[in-house]
Amino acid sequence: MRVFKNIHSAFLAAFTVIIVPVTAVFVWISFRFTEESILENSQKYVSQLVEQVNDKVDFYLDYMDNTSWMLLFHSDVGDYLSREFTDDTQKKEMAAGIADQFSNILSTRSDIYCIAAYGQNGRLVVNGGDEVINRNTNISERSWYKSALEANGETVITSSHVQNVIYDRYPWVVSVSRAVRVPGGEKPVGVLWIDLNYNAISDLCRSIDLGSRGYIFVLDQDGQIVYHPQQQLLHSGLKDERISDVMEMGSGHFLTDPDVKKAKLYTCSRSESTGWTVVGVVDATELFKNEENAKRMYLLTAILLSIAAVVVSLILSGYMTRPIRALKNSMREVEQGNFRVTGPILKDDSEIGKLGRSFSMMVDKIQILMEEQIKEQKLKRRSELKALQSQINPHFLYNTLDSIVWMAESGRDEEVVIMTSSLARLLRQSISNEAEFVTVEQEAQYVSSYLTIQKMRYRDQLSYEIEVDPSIRSKKMIKMILQPLVENALYHGIKYKEEPGTIRVRGFMQGDRMILEVEDDGIGMDEEQLAHIFDRKEPDERSNGVGVRNVQERIQLYYGKEYGLTYASEKGRGTTVRVNLPADCEGAGLKLQ
């Protein structure tokens, strides 16, 4: 026998059968275990708030740690604190440059009181360089300075303290300090530190509401007070805290009295990164002052929820979830790279309608930005290529033409024809060919034309070999890769060798990579020269200004950081540079866009 005429009635009956008994059990348990429930919920709630503060403090300190690392990595702090200056002007200029970097950060961060670097040689840079230094303070004797030197480059975060480096200023700060090292140095040359305004920590703690008697305080890894809303009372001995219990607890919670309603609830969260402990203190009497109200609220809520759940769930669930499911599907499309989808468009001002419209606007903006980025990358690559094509060194061209004139006057017609033909091929590919990609064969011919001209100029001092595996001759690669490397080998390797030298150009496959090598038996390089091989250098008249740095950047721009140049050299024996490219150059990197 059919009890229900339609599925709507069936759902209504099913919800009623489930909700009514569950509600009754809920009310009975709530009445029976109100105290435990309030305490447990309070513990969870306070734990979440305390962990939230802990996470914010960790994030904030980690940001400042990254800022200090960035300053060490991208500034001349180590060089300034360690270098022996013979020119006082150069010393002042370097200090001013460091101060400018400090000032730029200070101008955007009001929560930073001071950025400074102090060397063991007594050199000091503070903020923008215009601060008056307190001559009565000995920075090298400060505990945080010694701790930073002993930390072997690790970050040291001190508890709150009074900083007196700047004259007539004595603010409470938290210091993030790090030892400054220079390459090859056995000991630190000084310390870089960032002083955070005490309010930066206190504001994070005060933003959390734990009731009229509740509060949050912070301990460092040694149990010292970093922040407390009644810090003056603590220092004067008019108030004490359960610091030993907190340090023993680590993370968790405890009550100060067996009688729950007379106790204080301490909730602790210890950071794994800093060792600091954030403690939330709640007076339990505030938790239970509305116990009867809570019971009545449970009953009323249960009744209302029972009625609302039966009525609203059947009427609105489908209507409410339909646009959400549509939005979810749109987001999944975006995750897969399809930015041409749109969110569910609702004409009302509900949260889902606003979310759908915002999502559509966001996707449209991302699509526009991606298209602009692609367009900019295309223009950048074309500009770089045109710049490379136009960078045939005038001295090379003049010398080649002079050689042709000299050979013509000497009646060496065959050599004139060879050199003129090679120069013509060189100019044709360098100037006329606007394609971004060429075959390995074309790149090898370009190098061959260049070496033919140089061979005729240097005669017996230079010989060369070009060996390219036939299997890679037809593969595509970005142009103007080998010629700068060959030119570098000639002008910086072979030219300064007393006896004749040889340049060998090879191309072959190695696993899933295409390898091109340029080897010379010139004067070679020492380890220091190798370490700076990719540094930016000013062009000179001997080369075309297209250095190995340019070649490295273009390869990695197209194919990724895992590809590029690797150098091996030995002083007096020669140098080998290896070009690592993907086997499928057309399918890798930017894909010829």
C-alpha positions as CSV (number, residue, x, y, z in Angstrom):
1,M,0.0,0.0,0.0
2,R,1.3,3.4,-0.9
3,V,1.6,5.7,2.1
4,F,2.9,8.8,0.2
5,K,1.5,10.2,-3.0
6,N,4.6,12.0,-4.0
7,I,8.3,12.3,-3.2
8,H,7.7,15.7,-1.6
9,S,5.6,14.1,1.1
10,A,8.1,11.3,1.5
11,F,11.0,13.7,2.0
12,L,8.9,15.7,4.5
13,A,8.0,12.6,6.5
14,A,11.6,11.3,6.4
15,F,13.0,14.6,7.6
16,T,10.4,14.7,10.3
17,V,11.1,11.2,11.5
18,I,14.8,12.0,11.6
19,I,14.8,15.5,13.0
20,V,12.3,15.1,15.8
21,P,14.1,12.3,17.7
22,V,17.4,13.9,17.0
23,T,16.2,17.2,18.4
24,A,14.8,15.5,21.5
25,V,18.1,13.7,22.1
26,F,20.0,17.0,21.5
27,V,17.9,18.9,24.0
28,W,18.3,16.1,26.7
29,I,22.1,15.9,26.1
30,S,22.3,19.7,26.1
31,F,20.5,20.0,29.5
32,R,22.5,17.2,31.0
33,F,25.9,18.3,29.8
34,T,25.6,22.0,29.5
35,E,28.6,22.7,31.7
36,E,30.8,20.3,29.9
37,S,29.5,21.5,26.6
38,I,30.2,25.2,27.4
39,L,33.6,24.4,28.7
40,E,34.5,22.2,25.7
41,N,33.2,24.7,23.2
42,S,35.0,27.5,25.0
43,Q,38.2,25.6,24.9
44,K,37.8,24.9,21.2
45,Y,36.8,28.5,20.5
46,V,39.7,30.0,22.5
47,S,42.1,27.4,21.0
48,Q,41.1,28.6,17.5
49,L,41.5,32.2,18.4
50,V,44.9,31.6,20.1
51,E,46.1,29.5,17.1
52,Q,44.9,32.2,14.8
53,V,47.0,34.8,16.7
54,N,49.9,32.3,16.7
55,D,49.6,31.9,13.0
56,K,49.4,35.6,12.4
57,V,52.5,36.2,14.6
58,D,54.3,33.4,12.8
59,F,53.3,34.8,9.4
60,Y,54.3,38.3,10.4
61,L,57.7,37.2,11.8
62,D,58.3,35.0,8.8
63,Y,57.6,37.9,6.6
64,M,60.1,40.0,8.5
65,D,62.6,37.1,8.3
66,N,62.2,37.0,4.6
67,T,62.7,40.8,4.4
68,S,66.0,40.5,6.3
69,W,67.1,37.6,4.0
70,M,66.1,39.7,0.9
71,L,68.2,42.6,2.2
72,L,71.2,40.4,2.7
73,F,70.8,38.7,-0.7
74,H,70.0,41.8,-2.8
75,S,72.1,44.5,-1.1
76,D,75.7,45.3,-0.5
77,V,75.5,44.9,3.3
78,G,78.0,42.1,3.5
79,D,80.4,43.8,1.1
80,Y,80.2,47.1,3.0
81,L,80.8,45.5,6.5
82,S,83.7,43.4,5.3
83,R,85.5,45.4,2.6
84,E,88.7,47.4,3.2
85,F,88.0,50.7,1.5
86,T,90.9,52.8,0.2
87,D,88.5,55.4,-1.1
88,D,86.3,57.1,1.5
89,T,84.0,58.3,-1.3
90,Q,83.3,54.8,-2.4
91,K,82.6,53.8,1.2
92,K,80.1,56.6,1.6
93,E,78.4,55.8,-1.7
94,M,77.9,52.2,-0.8
95,A,76.6,53.1,2.7
96,A,74.1,55.5,1.0
97,G,73.0,52.8,-1.4
98,I,72.3,50.5,1.5
99,A,70.5,53.2,3.4
100,D,68.3,53.9,0.4
101,Q,67.2,50.2,0.3
102,F,66.4,50.4,4.1
103,S,64.5,53.6,3.5
104,N,62.4,52.2,0.7
105,I,61.2,49.4,3.0
106,L,60.5,51.7,5.9
107,S,58.5,54.0,3.7
108,T,56.0,51.2,3.0
109,R,56.0,49.5,6.5
110,S,54.9,51.7,9.4
111,D,55.2,48.7,11.7
112,I,59.0,48.7,11.3
113,Y,60.8,51.0,13.6
114,C,64.4,50.4,12.5
115,I,66.4,48.5,9.9
116,A,70.2,48.5,10.6
117,A,73.4,46.7,10.0
118,Y,76.4,46.8,12.3
119,G,79.8,45.3,11.5
120,Q,82.3,43.9,13.9
121,N,84.6,46.6,12.5
122,G,82.3,49.2,13.9
123,R,80.6,50.2,10.6
124,L,76.9,51.0,11.1
125,V,74.0,51.8,8.7
126,V,70.7,52.8,10.3
127,N,67.4,53.4,8.4
128,G,67.8,56.1,5.7
129,G,71.3,57.1,7.0
130,D,70.1,60.4,8.5
131,E,69.5,59.2,12.1
132,V,71.5,60.4,15.0
133,I,73.2,57.5,16.7
134,N,73.3,57.1,20.4
135,R,77.0,57.0,21.1
136,N,76.5,55.7,24.6
137,T,75.2,52.3,23.5
138,N,77.6,49.4,22.7
139,I,75.8,47.4,20.1
140,S,78.4,44.6,20.2
141,E,77.6,43.9,23.8
142,R,73.9,43.6,23.4
143,S,72.6,40.1,24.0
144,W,70.6,39.9,20.7
145,Y,73.7,40.9,18.8
146,K,75.8,38.2,20.3
147,S,73.0,35.6,19.8
148,A,72.8,36.5,16.1
149,L,76.6,36.0,15.7
150,E,76.4,32.7,17.4
151,A,73.4,31.5,15.4
152,N,75.5,30.7,12.3
153,G,73.3,32.6,9.9
154,E,69.9,31.5,11.4
155,T,67.4,34.1,12.3
156,V,67.3,35.2,16.0
157,I,64.0,36.7,17.3
158,T,64.3,38.5,20.6
159,S,61.6,39.2,23.2
160,S,60.3,42.7,23.6
161,H,63.0,45.1,24.8
162,V,63.9,48.8,24.8
163,Q,66.0,49.8,21.8
164,N,68.4,52.7,22.3
165,V,70.5,52.7,19.1
166,I,69.0,56.0,17.9
167,Y,69.6,59.0,20.0
168,D,66.8,60.2,22.3
169,R,64.5,57.3,21.3
170,Y,63.7,54.4,23.6
171,P,60.9,52.4,22.1
172,W,59.8,48.9,23.0
173,V,60.6,46.7,20.0
174,V,60.9,43.1,19.0
175,S,64.1,42.5,17.0
176,V,64.6,40.1,14.1
177,S,68.4,39.7,13.6
178,R,70.6,37.6,11.4
179,A,74.4,37.3,11.1
180,V,76.0,38.8,7.9
181,R,78.4,36.5,6.1
182,V,80.4,36.9,3.0
183,P,81.4,34.2,0.6
184,G,84.5,32.4,1.7
185,G,84.4,34.0,5.2
186,E,84.9,31.8,8.2
187,K,83.2,34.2,10.7
188,P,80.3,36.6,10.4
189,V,81.2,40.2,9.6
190,G,78.3,41.7,11.4
191,V,74.6,41.6,12.1
192,L,71.6,42.9,10.2
193,W,68.5,43.5,12.3
194,I,64.9,44.7,11.9
195,D,63.2,46.3,15.0
196,L,59.5,45.8,14.9
197,N,57.2,48.3,16.7
198,Y,55.9,46.7,19.9
199,N,52.4,47.8,18.7
200,A,52.7,45.4,15.8
201,I,52.5,42.4,18.2
202,S,50.2,44.1,20.7
203,D,47.6,45.0,18.0
204,L,47.5,41.3,16.8
205,C,46.7,40.2,20.4
206,R,44.3,43.0,21.2
207,S,42.3,42.3,18.0
208,I,41.0,39.1,19.7
209,D,38.0,39.5,22.1
210,L,38.0,37.0,25.0
211,G,35.4,38.8,27.1
212,S,35.7,41.6,29.6
213,R,38.1,39.7,31.8
214,G,39.9,37.7,29.2
215,Y,43.2,38.6,27.5
216,I,46.0,37.2,25.5
217,F,49.7,37.3,26.3
218,V,52.9,36.0,24.5
219,L,56.0,34.3,25.9
220,D,59.3,33.8,24.0
221,Q,61.1,30.4,23.9
222,D,62.8,31.2,27.3
223,G,59.5,32.0,29.1
224,Q,60.1,35.8,29.0
225,I,57.1,38.1,28.4
226,V,56.9,39.4,24.9
227,Y,53.5,41.0,25.3
228,H,51.0,41.3,28.1
229,P,48.2,43.8,28.4
230,Q,49.2,44.4,32.0
231,Q,52.9,44.2,31.4
232,Q,53.7,47.1,33.8
233,L,51.9,45.3,36.7
234,L,54.0,42.2,35.9
235,H,57.3,44.1,36.0
236,S,56.3,45.8,39.3
237,G,55.3,42.5,40.9
238,L,51.6,43.4,41.4
239,K,50.5,40.6,39.1
240,D,51.8,37.2,38.3
241,E,51.1,34.6,35.6
242,R,51.3,30.8,35.5
243,I,54.4,31.0,33.3
244,S,56.0,27.8,34.5
245,D,52.7,25.9,33.9
246,V,52.5,27.4,30.5
247,M,56.0,26.5,29.5
248,E,55.5,23.0,30.8
249,M,52.3,22.6,28.9
250,G,53.6,23.8,25.5
251,S,50.4,23.6,23.5
252,G,47.1,22.7,25.2
253,H,44.9,24.0,28.0
254,F,44.5,23.8,31.7
255,L,42.3,25.1,34.6
256,T,43.7,26.9,37.6
257,D,41.1,25.4,40.0
258,P,39.3,22.1,40.4
259,D,36.1,24.0,40.6
260,V,35.4,24.8,37.0
261,K,33.2,27.8,37.7
262,K,35.9,29.4,39.9
263,A,38.9,28.7,37.7
264,K,40.6,30.5,34.9
265,L,41.1,28.7,31.6
266,Y,44.6,28.9,30.1
267,T,44.8,27.9,26.4
268,C,48.4,27.7,25.0
269,S,49.7,27.4,21.4
270,R,53.4,27.1,20.9
271,S,55.0,28.0,17.5
272,E,57.2,25.3,16.0
273,S,59.1,28.0,14.0
274,T,59.8,30.6,16.7
275,G,59.3,28.7,19.9
276,W,57.0,31.5,21.1
277,T,53.8,30.6,23.1
278,V,50.6,32.5,22.6
279,V,48.4,32.1,25.7
280,G,44.7,33.0,26.0
281,V,43.3,33.5,29.5
282,V,39.5,33.3,30.1
283,D,37.7,33.7,33.4
284,A,35.4,30.7,33.6
285,T,32.8,32.6,35.6
286,E,32.0,34.5,32.4
287,L,31.5,31.3,30.5
288,F,28.8,30.0,32.8
289,K,27.0,33.3,33.7
290,N,24.4,32.6,31.0
291,E,24.0,28.9,31.6
292,E,20.2,29.0,32.1
293,N,19.8,31.3,29.1
294,A,21.9,28.8,27.1
295,K,19.5,26.0,28.1
296,R,16.5,27.9,27.0
297,M,18.3,28.8,23.9
298,Y,19.0,25.2,23.2
299,L,15.3,24.3,23.5
300,L,14.1,27.2,21.4
301,T,16.8,26.6,18.8
302,A,15.9,22.9,18.6
303,I,12.2,23.7,18.0
304,L,12.9,26.4,15.4
305,L,15.5,24.3,13.7
306,S,13.1,21.3,13.5
307,I,10.4,23.4,11.8
308,A,12.8,25.3,9.6
309,A,14.7,22.2,8.6
310,V,11.6,20.4,7.4
311,V,10.2,23.3,5.5
312,V,13.2,25.2,4.2
313,S,15.3,22.2,3.2
314,L,12.8,20.9,0.7
315,I,11.9,24.3,-0.7
316,L,15.3,26.0,-1.0
317,S,18.0,23.3,-1.1
318,G,17.6,22.6,-4.8
319,Y,17.2,26.3,-5.6
320,M,20.2,27.4,-3.5
321,T,22.6,24.7,-4.6
322,R,21.9,24.9,-8.3
323,P,23.9,28.2,-8.9
324,I,26.6,27.0,-6.4
325,R,27.1,23.8,-8.4
326,A,27.3,25.8,-11.6
327,L,29.9,28.1,-10.0
328,K,31.8,25.0,-8.9
329,N,31.8,23.6,-12.4
330,S,33.0,27.0,-13.7
331,M,35.9,27.0,-11.2
332,R,36.9,23.5,-12.2
333,E,37.1,24.7,-15.8
334,V,39.3,27.6,-14.8
335,E,41.5,25.2,-12.8
336,Q,42.0,23.3,-16.0
337,G,43.1,26.4,-17.9
338,N,39.8,27.4,-19.6
339,F,39.3,31.1,-18.8
340,R,36.5,31.6,-21.3
341,V,33.8,30.3,-18.9
342,T,31.5,32.5,-16.8
343,G,30.0,32.0,-13.4
344,P,26.2,31.7,-12.9
345,I,24.6,35.1,-13.6
346,L,21.9,36.0,-11.1
347,K,20.1,39.3,-11.4
348,D,19.5,39.6,-7.7
349,D,21.9,41.0,-5.1
350,S,22.3,37.8,-3.1
351,E,25.7,36.6,-2.0
352,I,25.6,33.9,-4.7
353,G,24.6,36.4,-7.3
354,K,27.4,38.8,-6.3
355,L,29.8,35.9,-6.1
356,G,28.9,34.7,-9.6
357,R,29.3,38.2,-11.1
358,S,32.6,38.7,-9.2
359,F,33.9,35.4,-10.4
360,S,33.0,36.3,-14.0
361,M,34.7,39.7,-13.7
362,M,37.8,38.0,-12.2
363,V,38.0,35.5,-15.0
364,D,37.6,38.2,-17.6
365,K,40.4,40.3,-16.0
366,I,42.7,37.2,-15.7
367,Q,42.1,36.4,-19.4
368,I,42.9,40.0,-20.4
369,L,46.0,40.1,-18.2
370,M,47.2,36.7,-19.7
371,E,46.6,38.0,-23.2
372,E,48.5,41.2,-22.4
373,Q,51.3,39.2,-20.9
374,I,51.6,36.9,-23.9
375,K,51.6,40.0,-26.2
376,E,54.3,41.6,-24.1
377,Q,56.4,38.4,-24.1
378,K,56.1,38.3,-27.9
379,L,57.1,41.9,-28.3
380,K,60.0,41.4,-25.9
381,R,61.3,38.4,-27.7
382,R,61.0,40.2,-31.1
383,S,62.8,43.2,-29.7
384,E,65.6,41.1,-28.3
385,L,66.0,39.2,-31.6
386,K,66.1,42.5,-33.6
387,A,68.7,43.8,-31.1
388,L,70.8,40.8,-31.6
389,Q,70.5,40.9,-35.4
390,S,71.7,44.5,-35.4
391,Q,74.6,43.9,-33.1
392,I,77.3,42.9,-35.6
393,N,80.3,44.7,-34.3
394,P,81.5,47.5,-36.5
395,H,85.1,46.7,-35.8
396,F,84.6,43.1,-37.0
397,L,82.9,44.4,-40.2
398,Y,85.6,47.1,-40.8
399,N,88.4,44.6,-40.3
400,T,86.8,42.1,-42.6
401,L,86.4,44.7,-45.4
402,D,90.0,45.9,-44.9
403,S,91.1,42.3,-45.2
404,I,89.1,41.9,-48.5
405,V,90.6,45.1,-49.9
406,W,94.1,44.0,-48.9
407,M,93.7,40.6,-50.5
408,A,92.2,42.1,-53.6
409,E,95.2,44.5,-53.9
410,S,97.5,41.5,-53.5
411,G,95.8,39.6,-56.2
412,R,94.5,36.9,-54.0
413,D,91.2,36.7,-55.8
414,E,90.1,33.3,-54.6
415,E,90.5,34.3,-51.0
416,V,88.6,37.5,-51.8
417,V,85.7,35.4,-53.2
418,I,85.6,33.1,-50.1
419,M,85.7,35.9,-47.6
420,T,83.2,38.0,-49.5
421,S,80.8,35.1,-49.8
422,S,81.1,34.2,-46.1
423,L,80.5,37.8,-45.1
424,A,77.4,38.0,-47.4
425,R,76.0,34.8,-45.9
426,L,76.7,36.2,-42.4
427,L,74.9,39.5,-43.1
428,R,72.0,37.8,-44.9
429,Q,71.2,35.6,-41.9
430,S,71.9,38.2,-39.3
431,I,70.0,41.1,-40.8
432,S,67.5,39.7,-43.3
433,N,66.1,36.7,-41.5
434,E,63.4,37.8,-39.0
435,A,62.5,34.3,-37.9
436,E,62.9,33.7,-34.2
437,F,63.8,30.0,-34.8
438,V,66.2,28.4,-37.2
439,T,67.3,24.8,-37.8
440,V,70.5,23.6,-36.2
441,E,71.9,23.3,-39.7
442,Q,71.3,27.0,-40.3
443,E,72.8,28.0,-37.0
444,A,75.9,25.8,-37.8
445,Q,76.2,27.4,-41.3
446,Y,76.1,30.9,-39.6
447,V,78.9,29.9,-37.3
448,S,80.8,28.4,-40.2
449,S,80.6,31.6,-42.2
450,Y,81.8,33.6,-39.1
451,L,84.7,31.2,-38.5
452,T,85.7,31.2,-42.2
453,I,86.2,35.0,-42.0
454,Q,88.1,34.8,-38.8
455,K,90.3,31.9,-40.1
456,M,91.3,34.0,-43.1
457,R,92.1,36.9,-40.7
458,Y,94.0,34.9,-38.1
459,R,95.4,32.3,-40.6
460,D,97.5,29.7,-38.9
461,Q,96.7,31.0,-35.4
462,L,93.2,29.7,-35.7
463,S,91.7,26.4,-36.8
464,Y,88.2,25.1,-36.3
465,E,86.0,22.0,-36.6
466,I,82.2,21.8,-36.8
467,E,80.6,18.3,-36.2
468,V,76.9,18.2,-36.0
469,D,75.0,14.9,-35.8
470,P,72.8,14.5,-38.9
471,S,69.9,13.5,-36.6
472,I,69.6,17.0,-35.2
473,R,70.4,19.1,-38.2
474,S,66.7,19.6,-39.1
475,K,65.6,20.4,-35.5
476,K,64.5,23.9,-34.6
477,M,66.2,26.1,-32.0
478,I,66.3,29.8,-31.2
479,K,68.8,31.6,-33.3
480,M,72.0,33.5,-32.4
481,I,73.1,30.9,-29.7
482,L,76.3,29.5,-31.0
483,Q,77.9,32.6,-32.6
484,P,78.3,34.6,-29.4
485,L,79.8,31.5,-27.7
486,V,82.2,31.0,-30.6
487,E,83.1,34.7,-30.6
488,N,83.7,34.5,-26.8
489,A,86.0,31.5,-27.3
490,L,88.0,33.3,-30.0
491,Y,88.5,36.7,-28.3
492,H,88.9,35.5,-24.7
493,G,90.6,32.2,-25.3
494,I,92.4,31.7,-28.6
495,K,93.5,35.3,-29.2
496,Y,95.7,35.5,-26.2
497,K,97.3,32.1,-26.7
498,E,100.9,32.2,-28.0
499,E,100.6,29.1,-30.1
500,P,97.9,28.2,-32.6
501,G,94.5,27.4,-31.2
502,T,91.5,25.3,-32.2
503,I,87.7,25.9,-31.8
504,R,85.5,22.8,-32.0
505,V,81.7,23.0,-32.4
506,R,79.7,19.8,-31.8
507,G,76.1,18.9,-31.8
508,F,74.5,15.6,-30.7
509,M,71.6,14.0,-28.7
510,Q,72.0,12.9,-25.1
511,G,69.0,11.2,-23.7
512,D,66.0,13.5,-24.0
513,R,68.2,16.6,-24.6
514,M,69.9,18.2,-27.6
515,I,73.5,19.2,-26.7
516,L,75.6,21.8,-28.5
517,E,79.2,22.3,-27.4
518,V,81.8,25.0,-28.2
519,E,85.3,23.9,-27.1
520,D,88.5,25.8,-27.3
521,D,92.1,25.1,-26.2
522,G,92.8,28.7,-25.3
523,I,94.0,30.2,-22.1
524,G,91.1,28.9,-20.0
525,M,89.6,30.4,-16.8
526,D,90.2,30.0,-13.1
527,E,87.5,29.3,-10.6
528,E,86.8,33.0,-9.8
529,Q,86.3,33.8,-13.5
530,L,84.0,30.8,-13.8
531,A,82.0,31.9,-10.8
532,H,81.3,35.3,-12.5
533,I,80.8,34.0,-16.1
534,F,77.1,35.0,-16.1
535,D,77.6,38.5,-14.5
536,R,76.5,41.4,-16.6
537,K,79.4,43.0,-18.4
538,E,79.8,46.1,-20.5
539,P,80.4,45.4,-24.2
540,D,83.8,46.3,-25.7
541,E,85.1,46.8,-29.2
542,R,86.3,43.2,-29.4
543,S,82.9,41.6,-29.2
544,N,79.3,42.3,-30.3
545,G,78.0,42.8,-26.8
546,V,75.9,39.7,-26.9
547,G,77.5,38.0,-23.8
548,V,76.9,34.6,-22.4
549,R,74.4,36.1,-19.9
550,N,72.2,37.2,-22.8
551,V,72.4,33.7,-24.3
552,Q,71.6,32.1,-20.9
553,E,68.6,34.4,-20.3
554,R,67.1,33.8,-23.8
555,I,67.4,30.0,-23.5
556,Q,65.8,30.0,-20.1
557,L,63.1,32.4,-21.2
558,Y,62.0,30.1,-24.0
559,Y,62.6,26.6,-22.5
560,G,62.7,27.0,-18.7
561,K,65.3,27.2,-15.9
562,E,66.4,23.5,-16.3
563,Y,68.0,24.4,-19.7
564,G,70.9,26.7,-20.5
565,L,74.7,26.9,-20.4
566,T,77.2,25.0,-18.3
567,Y,80.9,25.9,-18.3
568,A,83.9,23.7,-17.7
569,S,87.4,25.3,-17.9
570,E,91.0,24.8,-16.7
571,K,93.5,27.6,-16.6
572,G,96.0,27.1,-19.5
573,R,94.1,24.1,-20.9
574,G,90.9,25.7,-22.5
575,T,87.2,26.0,-22.0
576,T,84.1,24.0,-23.0
577,V,80.6,25.5,-22.9
578,R,77.7,23.1,-23.2
579,V,74.3,24.3,-24.4
580,N,71.5,22.2,-23.0
581,L,68.3,22.3,-25.1
582,P,65.1,20.1,-25.1
583,A,65.0,17.5,-27.8
584,D,61.7,18.9,-29.0
585,C,62.5,22.6,-29.1
586,E,59.2,23.4,-30.9
587,G,57.1,21.7,-28.2
588,A,58.9,23.0,-25.1
589,G,58.9,26.3,-23.2
590,L,57.0,29.0,-24.9
591,K,56.1,26.8,-27.9
592,L,57.1,29.3,-30.5
593,Q,54.4,31.7,-29.4
